[in-house]
Amino acid sequence: MPPALISHPLFREYRLPEIHPDQPRRIEAVEDRLIASGLDLLLRPFEAPEVDPGLLQRVHHPEYLAGLAESIPAEGWTDLDGDTWLTAGAWQAAHRASGGAALGVDLVLDGTTDTAFVLGRPPGHHARAERAGGFCLLNHVGVAVARARERGVGRIAVLDFDAHLGDGTESLVGGAPDVRMYSLYQQGGFGAPQERPAGNIRRLPLPPRAEGEVLREGVEGVFLGDLAAFQPEILLISAGFDGHREDDLSDLRLVEGDYAWLVRRLLEVSGAPTVFSLEGGYEPAALGRSVHAVLHTLLEHG
């Protein structure tokens, strides 16, 4: 079945100051690449809905959500922590990105498709239950976990291949008996762990300047056997592409073929319906090629 591509015009519309890495051209570069290759015609498009407020409150504290809503400036932006900036447009887009993740869960569980990719912004994997961080306001994969639970899924696998540790997602699912999380990230980078992971979390730190061979050896040795043994009923992926060698936000040296290989192996080993949520990736041309490579892999797998 063709993969679902879930997006919304809001992801292209809101703007942060030019010095901020999260810009509309990230989404535009992916869309341009898909159109130029003709791949867009082979995907099933869906519009990301608003996230259900009750579902969102299963992930984030109501006081945190209310405080953010009250902090939205009438115009311009508010600096929450030096990295994470809040605008009315970003807040609305975050709700659509989380809603898109929940929709992706429904689509794959209903059998509409085997795979869904949420092409949204802002990213989400650094957001915790009680605070924003690392460009992230709402934790989209956390919302996807909550929706999968609502749908009765008993074994949920989460995998994060952003160059920066998904510390927010780890804080949400750490210790949960129904979730197994796999974190791949650059050692010593943003979000680097300060404590040992919970027993249901597997980490794979990659050294700075690591290339694809190091990634493949680590994934095969640390993740895939454990993932196969866990036998997930759904796989939720935080898809960050800032580990690309052209991206300045990490020191990893991956290329689009490495992401394609990783996704192919994950699908082969898990055998589970899979939802991707875009996280990092801040060099537009590299992001466009990388997401294209992943979506092409999903088409081949389907």
Contacts in CASP RR format, 6 or more apart in sequence:
PFRMAT RR
TARGET T0000
AUTHOR 0000-0000-0000
METHOD contacts of the structure
MODEL  1
MPPALISHPLFREYRLPEIHPDQPRRIEAVEDRLIASGLDLLLRPFEAPE
VDPGLLQRVHHPEYLAGLAESIPAEGWTDLDGDTWLTAGAWQAAHRASGG
AALGVDLVLDGTTDTAFVLGRPPGHHARAERAGGFCLLNHVGVAVARARE
RGVGRIAVLDFDAHLGDGTESLVGGAPDVRMYSLYQQGGFGAPQERPAGN
IRRLPLPPRAEGEVLREGVEGVFLGDLAAFQPEILLISAGFDGHREDDLS
DLRLVEGDYAWLVRRLLEVSGAPTVFSLEGGYEPAALGRSVHAVLHTLLE
HG
1 111 0 8 1.000
1 112 0 8 1.000
1 113 0 8 1.000
1 114 0 8 1.000
1 302 0 8 1.000
2 42 0 8 1.000
2 43 0 8 1.000
2 44 0 8 1.000
2 113 0 8 1.000
2 299 0 8 1.000
2 302 0 8 1.000
3 43 0 8 1.000
3 44 0 8 1.000
3 113 0 8 1.000
3 114 0 8 1.000
3 115 0 8 1.000
3 116 0 8 1.000
3 117 0 8 1.000
3 295 0 8 1.000
3 298 0 8 1.000
3 299 0 8 1.000
3 302 0 8 1.000
4 43 0 8 1.000
4 44 0 8 1.000
4 45 0 8 1.000
4 46 0 8 1.000
4 104 0 8 1.000
4 107 0 8 1.000
4 112 0 8 1.000
4 113 0 8 1.000
4 115 0 8 1.000
4 116 0 8 1.000
4 117 0 8 1.000
5 34 0 8 1.000
5 40 0 8 1.000
5 43 0 8 1.000
5 44 0 8 1.000
5 45 0 8 1.000
5 46 0 8 1.000
5 116 0 8 1.000
5 117 0 8 1.000
5 119 0 8 1.000
5 295 0 8 1.000
6 45 0 8 1.000
6 46 0 8 1.000
6 47 0 8 1.000
6 48 0 8 1.000
6 100 0 8 1.000
6 103 0 8 1.000
6 104 0 8 1.000
6 116 0 8 1.000
6 117 0 8 1.000
6 118 0 8 1.000
6 119 0 8 1.000
7 27 0 8 1.000
7 31 0 8 1.000
7 45 0 8 1.000
7 46 0 8 1.000
7 47 0 8 1.000
7 48 0 8 1.000
7 118 0 8 1.000
7 119 0 8 1.000
7 120 0 8 1.000
8 47 0 8 1.000
8 48 0 8 1.000
8 93 0 8 1.000
8 96 0 8 1.000
8 120 0 8 1.000
10 89 0 8 1.000
10 92 0 8 1.000
10 93 0 8 1.000
10 96 0 8 1.000
11 24 0 8 1.000
11 27 0 8 1.000
11 48 0 8 1.000
11 93 0 8 1.000
11 96 0 8 1.000
11 97 0 8 1.000
11 119 0 8 1.000
11 120 0 8 1.000
11 121 0 8 1.000
12 24 0 8 1.000
12 27 0 8 1.000
12 28 0 8 1.000
12 31 0 8 1.000
13 24 0 8 1.000
13 89 0 8 1.000
13 93 0 8 1.000
14 24 0 8 1.000
14 87 0 8 1.000
14 88 0 8 1.000
14 89 0 8 1.000
14 90 0 8 1.000
14 92 0 8 1.000
14 93 0 8 1.000
15 23 0 8 1.000
15 24 0 8 1.000
15 87 0 8 1.000
16 22 0 8 1.000
16 23 0 8 1.000
16 77 0 8 1.000
16 85 0 8 1.000
16 87 0 8 1.000
16 90 0 8 1.000
17 77 0 8 1.000
17 85 0 8 1.000
20 85 0 8 1.000
20 135 0 8 1.000
21 135 0 8 1.000
21 249 0 8 1.000
21 282 0 8 1.000
22 121 0 8 1.000
22 122 0 8 1.000
22 123 0 8 1.000
22 135 0 8 1.000
22 282 0 8 1.000
23 284 0 8 1.000
25 284 0 8 1.000
26 121 0 8 1.000
26 281 0 8 1.000
26 282 0 8 1.000
26 284 0 8 1.000
26 287 0 8 1.000
27 119 0 8 1.000
27 120 0 8 1.000
27 121 0 8 1.000
28 284 0 8 1.000
29 284 0 8 1.000
29 285 0 8 1.000
29 287 0 8 1.000
29 288 0 8 1.000
30 119 0 8 1.000
30 287 0 8 1.000
30 288 0 8 1.000
30 291 0 8 1.000
30 292 0 8 1.000
31 40 0 8 1.000
31 119 0 8 1.000
32 288 0 8 1.000
33 39 0 8 1.000
33 288 0 8 1.000
33 289 0 8 1.000
33 291 0 8 1.000
33 292 0 8 1.000
34 40 0 8 1.000
34 43 0 8 1.000
34 291 0 8 1.000
34 292 0 8 1.000
34 295 0 8 1.000
37 292 0 8 1.000
39 292 0 8 1.000
39 295 0 8 1.000
39 296 0 8 1.000
39 299 0 8 1.000
42 299 0 8 1.000
43 295 0 8 1.000
43 299 0 8 1.000
44 112 0 8 1.000
44 113 0 8 1.000
46 100 0 8 1.000
46 103 0 8 1.000
46 104 0 8 1.000
46 107 0 8 1.000
46 116 0 8 1.000
48 96 0 8 1.000
48 97 0 8 1.000
48 99 0 8 1.000
48 100 0 8 1.000
48 103 0 8 1.000
48 118 0 8 1.000
48 120 0 8 1.000
49 96 0 8 1.000
49 99 0 8 1.000
49 100 0 8 1.000
49 102 0 8 1.000
49 103 0 8 1.000
50 95 0 8 1.000
50 96 0 8 1.000
50 99 0 8 1.000
51 95 0 8 1.000
51 96 0 8 1.000
51 98 0 8 1.000
51 99 0 8 1.000
51 100 0 8 1.000
51 102 0 8 1.000
51 138 0 8 1.000
51 143 0 8 1.000
52 99 0 8 1.000
52 102 0 8 1.000
55 102 0 8 1.000
55 143 0 8 1.000
55 146 0 8 1.000
55 147 0 8 1.000
55 150 0 8 1.000
56 65 0 8 1.000
56 95 0 8 1.000
56 98 0 8 1.000
56 138 0 8 1.000
56 143 0 8 1.000
57 65 0 8 1.000
58 143 0 8 1.000
58 146 0 8 1.000
59 129 0 8 1.000
59 138 0 8 1.000
59 139 0 8 1.000
59 142 0 8 1.000
59 143 0 8 1.000
59 145 0 8 1.000
59 146 0 8 1.000
59 172 0 8 1.000
60 127 0 8 1.000
60 129 0 8 1.000
60 130 0 8 1.000
60 138 0 8 1.000
60 139 0 8 1.000
61 129 0 8 1.000
61 130 0 8 1.000
63 130 0 8 1.000
64 129 0 8 1.000
64 130 0 8 1.000
64 131 0 8 1.000
68 86 0 8 1.000
68 91 0 8 1.000
68 132 0 8 1.000
68 137 0 8 1.000
69 91 0 8 1.000
71 78 0 8 1.000
71 80 0 8 1.000
71 86 0 8 1.000
72 78 0 8 1.000
72 86 0 8 1.000
72 87 0 8 1.000
72 88 0 8 1.000
72 91 0 8 1.000
73 86 0 8 1.000
73 87 0 8 1.000
73 88 0 8 1.000
76 87 0 8 1.000
77 85 0 8 1.000
77 86 0 8 1.000
77 87 0 8 1.000
77 90 0 8 1.000
78 85 0 8 1.000
78 86 0 8 1.000
78 87 0 8 1.000
79 85 0 8 1.000
80 86 0 8 1.000
80 132 0 8 1.000
80 133 0 8 1.000
81 132 0 8 1.000
81 133 0 8 1.000
81 134 0 8 1.000
83 133 0 8 1.000
83 134 0 8 1.000
83 135 0 8 1.000
84 132 0 8 1.000
84 133 0 8 1.000
84 134 0 8 1.000
84 135 0 8 1.000
84 136 0 8 1.000
84 137 0 8 1.000
86 132 0 8 1.000
86 137 0 8 1.000
90 122 0 8 1.000
90 137 0 8 1.000
91 137 0 8 1.000
93 120 0 8 1.000
93 121 0 8 1.000
93 122 0 8 1.000
94 122 0 8 1.000
94 124 0 8 1.000
94 137 0 8 1.000
94 138 0 8 1.000
95 138 0 8 1.000
96 120 0 8 1.000
97 118 0 8 1.000
97 120 0 8 1.000
97 121 0 8 1.000
97 122 0 8 1.000
97 124 0 8 1.000
97 138 0 8 1.000
97 140 0 8 1.000
97 277 0 8 1.000
98 138 0 8 1.000
98 139 0 8 1.000
98 140 0 8 1.000
98 143 0 8 1.000
99 140 0 8 1.000
99 143 0 8 1.000
100 118 0 8 1.000
100 140 0 8 1.000
101 118 0 8 1.000
101 140 0 8 1.000
101 141 0 8 1.000
101 142 0 8 1.000
101 143 0 8 1.000
101 144 0 8 1.000
101 147 0 8 1.000
101 236 0 8 1.000
101 275 0 8 1.000
101 277 0 8 1.000
102 143 0 8 1.000
102 144 0 8 1.000
102 146 0 8 1.000
102 147 0 8 1.000
103 116 0 8 1.000
104 116 0 8 1.000
104 118 0 8 1.000
104 144 0 8 1.000
104 275 0 8 1.000
105 144 0 8 1.000
105 147 0 8 1.000
105 148 0 8 1.000
105 151 0 8 1.000
105 234 0 8 1.000
105 236 0 8 1.000
105 275 0 8 1.000
106 112 0 8 1.000
106 147 0 8 1.000
106 151 0 8 1.000
107 113 0 8 1.000
107 116 0 8 1.000
108 114 0 8 1.000
108 115 0 8 1.000
108 116 0 8 1.000
108 234 0 8 1.000
108 273 0 8 1.000
108 274 0 8 1.000
108 275 0 8 1.000
109 148 0 8 1.000
109 151 0 8 1.000
109 153 0 8 1.000
109 234 0 8 1.000
109 273 0 8 1.000
111 273 0 8 1.000
114 273 0 8 1.000
114 274 0 8 1.000
114 301 0 8 1.000
114 302 0 8 1.000
115 267 0 8 1.000
115 273 0 8 1.000
115 274 0 8 1.000
115 275 0 8 1.000
115 276 0 8 1.000
115 298 0 8 1.000
115 301 0 8 1.000
115 302 0 8 1.000
116 274 0 8 1.000
116 275 0 8 1.000
116 276 0 8 1.000
117 239 0 8 1.000
117 275 0 8 1.000
117 276 0 8 1.000
117 278 0 8 1.000
117 291 0 8 1.000
117 294 0 8 1.000
117 295 0 8 1.000
117 298 0 8 1.000
118 140 0 8 1.000
118 275 0 8 1.000
118 276 0 8 1.000
118 277 0 8 1.000
118 278 0 8 1.000
119 278 0 8 1.000
119 291 0 8 1.000
120 277 0 8 1.000
120 278 0 8 1.000
121 278 0 8 1.000
122 135 0 8 1.000
122 136 0 8 1.000
122 137 0 8 1.000
123 134 0 8 1.000
123 135 0 8 1.000
123 136 0 8 1.000
123 140 0 8 1.000
123 162 0 8 1.000
123 240 0 8 1.000
123 278 0 8 1.000
123 279 0 8 1.000
123 280 0 8 1.000
124 135 0 8 1.000
124 136 0 8 1.000
124 137 0 8 1.000
124 138 0 8 1.000
124 139 0 8 1.000
124 140 0 8 1.000
124 141 0 8 1.000
124 238 0 8 1.000
124 277 0 8 1.000
124 279 0 8 1.000
125 136 0 8 1.000
125 139 0 8 1.000
125 140 0 8 1.000
125 141 0 8 1.000
125 160 0 8 1.000
125 162 0 8 1.000
125 166 0 8 1.000
125 167 0 8 1.000
125 168 0 8 1.000
125 169 0 8 1.000
125 238 0 8 1.000
125 279 0 8 1.000
126 132 0 8 1.000
126 133 0 8 1.000
126 134 0 8 1.000
126 135 0 8 1.000
126 136 0 8 1.000
126 164 0 8 1.000
126 166 0 8 1.000
126 167 0 8 1.000
126 168 0 8 1.000
126 191 0 8 1.000
127 133 0 8 1.000
127 136 0 8 1.000
127 137 0 8 1.000
127 138 0 8 1.000
127 139 0 8 1.000
127 168 0 8 1.000
128 139 0 8 1.000
128 167 0 8 1.000
128 168 0 8 1.000
128 171 0 8 1.000
128 172 0 8 1.000
129 171 0 8 1.000
129 172 0 8 1.000
134 164 0 8 1.000
134 190 0 8 1.000
135 280 0 8 1.000
136 168 0 8 1.000
139 168 0 8 1.000
139 169 0 8 1.000
139 172 0 8 1.000
140 277 0 8 1.000
141 158 0 8 1.000
141 160 0 8 1.000
141 169 0 8 1.000
141 236 0 8 1.000
141 237 0 8 1.000
141 238 0 8 1.000
141 277 0 8 1.000
142 169 0 8 1.000
142 172 0 8 1.000
142 173 0 8 1.000
142 236 0 8 1.000
144 236 0 8 1.000
144 275 0 8 1.000
144 277 0 8 1.000
145 156 0 8 1.000
145 158 0 8 1.000
145 172 0 8 1.000
145 173 0 8 1.000
145 179 0 8 1.000
145 236 0 8 1.000
148 156 0 8 1.000
148 233 0 8 1.000
148 234 0 8 1.000
148 236 0 8 1.000
149 156 0 8 1.000
149 178 0 8 1.000
153 178 0 8 1.000
153 233 0 8 1.000
153 234 0 8 1.000
154 178 0 8 1.000
154 233 0 8 1.000
155 178 0 8 1.000
155 180 0 8 1.000
155 230 0 8 1.000
155 231 0 8 1.000
155 232 0 8 1.000
155 233 0 8 1.000
156 178 0 8 1.000
156 179 0 8 1.000
156 180 0 8 1.000
156 232 0 8 1.000
156 233 0 8 1.000
156 234 0 8 1.000
156 236 0 8 1.000
157 179 0 8 1.000
157 180 0 8 1.000
157 181 0 8 1.000
157 182 0 8 1.000
157 227 0 8 1.000
157 230 0 8 1.000
157 232 0 8 1.000
157 234 0 8 1.000
157 235 0 8 1.000
157 236 0 8 1.000
157 270 0 8 1.000
157 272 0 8 1.000
158 169 0 8 1.000
158 173 0 8 1.000
158 179 0 8 1.000
158 180 0 8 1.000
158 181 0 8 1.000
158 182 0 8 1.000
158 235 0 8 1.000
158 236 0 8 1.000
158 237 0 8 1.000
158 238 0 8 1.000
159 181 0 8 1.000
159 182 0 8 1.000
159 184 0 8 1.000
159 223 0 8 1.000
159 227 0 8 1.000
159 235 0 8 1.000
159 236 0 8 1.000
159 237 0 8 1.000
159 238 0 8 1.000
159 266 0 8 1.000
160 166 0 8 1.000
160 169 0 8 1.000
160 181 0 8 1.000
160 182 0 8 1.000
160 183 0 8 1.000
160 184 0 8 1.000
160 185 0 8 1.000
160 237 0 8 1.000
160 238 0 8 1.000
160 240 0 8 1.000
160 279 0 8 1.000
161 184 0 8 1.000
161 237 0 8 1.000
161 238 0 8 1.000
161 239 0 8 1.000
161 240 0 8 1.000
161 259 0 8 1.000
161 262 0 8 1.000
162 184 0 8 1.000
162 185 0 8 1.000
162 238 0 8 1.000
162 239 0 8 1.000
162 240 0 8 1.000
162 241 0 8 1.000
162 242 0 8 1.000
162 243 0 8 1.000
162 279 0 8 1.000
162 280 0 8 1.000
163 185 0 8 1.000
163 186 0 8 1.000
163 189 0 8 1.000
163 240 0 8 1.000
163 242 0 8 1.000
163 243 0 8 1.000
163 247 0 8 1.000
163 249 0 8 1.000
163 250 0 8 1.000
163 252 0 8 1.000
163 280 0 8 1.000
164 185 0 8 1.000
164 186 0 8 1.000
164 189 0 8 1.000
164 190 0 8 1.000
164 191 0 8 1.000
164 242 0 8 1.000
164 249 0 8 1.000
164 250 0 8 1.000
164 280 0 8 1.000
165 183 0 8 1.000
165 185 0 8 1.000
165 189 0 8 1.000
165 190 0 8 1.000
165 191 0 8 1.000
165 192 0 8 1.000
165 193 0 8 1.000
165 203 0 8 1.000
166 183 0 8 1.000
166 185 0 8 1.000
166 191 0 8 1.000
166 238 0 8 1.000
167 191 0 8 1.000
167 193 0 8 1.000
169 181 0 8 1.000
169 238 0 8 1.000
170 181 0 8 1.000
170 183 0 8 1.000
170 193 0 8 1.000
170 197 0 8 1.000
170 198 0 8 1.000
170 201 0 8 1.000
173 179 0 8 1.000
173 181 0 8 1.000
173 200 0 8 1.000
173 201 0 8 1.000
174 181 0 8 1.000
174 197 0 8 1.000
174 198 0 8 1.000
174 199 0 8 1.000
174 200 0 8 1.000
174 201 0 8 1.000
175 198 0 8 1.000
175 199 0 8 1.000
175 200 0 8 1.000
175 201 0 8 1.000
176 200 0 8 1.000
177 200 0 8 1.000
179 200 0 8 1.000
180 200 0 8 1.000
180 201 0 8 1.000
180 202 0 8 1.000
180 226 0 8 1.000
180 227 0 8 1.000
180 230 0 8 1.000
180 232 0 8 1.000
181 200 0 8 1.000
181 201 0 8 1.000
181 202 0 8 1.000
182 201 0 8 1.000
182 202 0 8 1.000
182 203 0 8 1.000
182 204 0 8 1.000
182 223 0 8 1.000
182 226 0 8 1.000
182 227 0 8 1.000
183 197 0 8 1.000
183 201 0 8 1.000
183 202 0 8 1.000
183 203 0 8 1.000
183 204 0 8 1.000
184 203 0 8 1.000
184 204 0 8 1.000
184 206 0 8 1.000
184 215 0 8 1.000
184 219 0 8 1.000
184 223 0 8 1.000
185 191 0 8 1.000
185 192 0 8 1.000
185 203 0 8 1.000
185 204 0 8 1.000
185 205 0 8 1.000
185 206 0 8 1.000
186 205 0 8 1.000
186 206 0 8 1.000
186 207 0 8 1.000
186 208 0 8 1.000
186 210 0 8 1.000
186 243 0 8 1.000
186 250 0 8 1.000
186 251 0 8 1.000
186 252 0 8 1.000
187 205 0 8 1.000
187 206 0 8 1.000
187 207 0 8 1.000
187 208 0 8 1.000
188 205 0 8 1.000
188 208 0 8 1.000
189 250 0 8 1.000
192 205 0 8 1.000
193 203 0 8 1.000
197 203 0 8 1.000
202 222 0 8 1.000
202 223 0 8 1.000
202 226 0 8 1.000
204 218 0 8 1.000
204 219 0 8 1.000
204 222 0 8 1.000
204 223 0 8 1.000
206 214 0 8 1.000
206 215 0 8 1.000
206 252 0 8 1.000
207 214 0 8 1.000
208 251 0 8 1.000
208 252 0 8 1.000
209 251 0 8 1.000
209 252 0 8 1.000
209 253 0 8 1.000
210 252 0 8 1.000
210 253 0 8 1.000
210 254 0 8 1.000
211 245 0 8 1.000
211 253 0 8 1.000
211 254 0 8 1.000
211 258 0 8 1.000
212 253 0 8 1.000
212 254 0 8 1.000
212 255 0 8 1.000
212 258 0 8 1.000
215 254 0 8 1.000
215 258 0 8 1.000
215 262 0 8 1.000
216 258 0 8 1.000
216 261 0 8 1.000
219 262 0 8 1.000
219 265 0 8 1.000
220 265 0 8 1.000
224 265 0 8 1.000
224 266 0 8 1.000
224 269 0 8 1.000
225 269 0 8 1.000
227 266 0 8 1.000
227 269 0 8 1.000
227 270 0 8 1.000
228 269 0 8 1.000
228 270 0 8 1.000
232 270 0 8 1.000
232 272 0 8 1.000
233 272 0 8 1.000
234 272 0 8 1.000
234 273 0 8 1.000
234 274 0 8 1.000
234 275 0 8 1.000
235 266 0 8 1.000
235 270 0 8 1.000
235 271 0 8 1.000
235 272 0 8 1.000
235 273 0 8 1.000
235 274 0 8 1.000
235 275 0 8 1.000
236 274 0 8 1.000
236 275 0 8 1.000
236 277 0 8 1.000
237 263 0 8 1.000
237 266 0 8 1.000
237 274 0 8 1.000
237 275 0 8 1.000
237 276 0 8 1.000
237 277 0 8 1.000
238 277 0 8 1.000
238 279 0 8 1.000
239 276 0 8 1.000
239 277 0 8 1.000
239 278 0 8 1.000
239 279 0 8 1.000
239 291 0 8 1.000
239 294 0 8 1.000
240 278 0 8 1.000
240 279 0 8 1.000
240 280 0 8 1.000
240 281 0 8 1.000
241 247 0 8 1.000
241 259 0 8 1.000
241 280 0 8 1.000
241 281 0 8 1.000
241 286 0 8 1.000
241 287 0 8 1.000
241 290 0 8 1.000
241 291 0 8 1.000
242 249 0 8 1.000
242 250 0 8 1.000
242 279 0 8 1.000
242 280 0 8 1.000
242 281 0 8 1.000
242 282 0 8 1.000
243 249 0 8 1.000
243 250 0 8 1.000
243 252 0 8 1.000
243 253 0 8 1.000
243 254 0 8 1.000
243 281 0 8 1.000
244 252 0 8 1.000
244 254 0 8 1.000
244 255 0 8 1.000
244 256 0 8 1.000
244 281 0 8 1.000
244 283 0 8 1.000
244 286 0 8 1.000
244 287 0 8 1.000
244 290 0 8 1.000
245 252 0 8 1.000
245 253 0 8 1.000
245 254 0 8 1.000
245 255 0 8 1.000
245 286 0 8 1.000
246 283 0 8 1.000
246 285 0 8 1.000
246 286 0 8 1.000
247 281 0 8 1.000
247 282 0 8 1.000
247 283 0 8 1.000
247 286 0 8 1.000
247 287 0 8 1.000
248 282 0 8 1.000
248 283 0 8 1.000
249 280 0 8 1.000
249 281 0 8 1.000
249 282 0 8 1.000
256 286 0 8 1.000
256 289 0 8 1.000
256 290 0 8 1.000
256 292 0 8 1.000
256 293 0 8 1.000
257 293 0 8 1.000
259 290 0 8 1.000
259 293 0 8 1.000
259 294 0 8 1.000
260 293 0 8 1.000
260 294 0 8 1.000
260 296 0 8 1.000
260 297 0 8 1.000
263 294 0 8 1.000
263 297 0 8 1.000
263 298 0 8 1.000
264 297 0 8 1.000
264 300 0 8 1.000
264 301 0 8 1.000
266 274 0 8 1.000
267 274 0 8 1.000
267 297 0 8 1.000
267 298 0 8 1.000
267 301 0 8 1.000
268 301 0 8 1.000
276 294 0 8 1.000
278 291 0 8 1.000
280 287 0 8 1.000
281 287 0 8 1.000
281 290 0 8 1.000
END
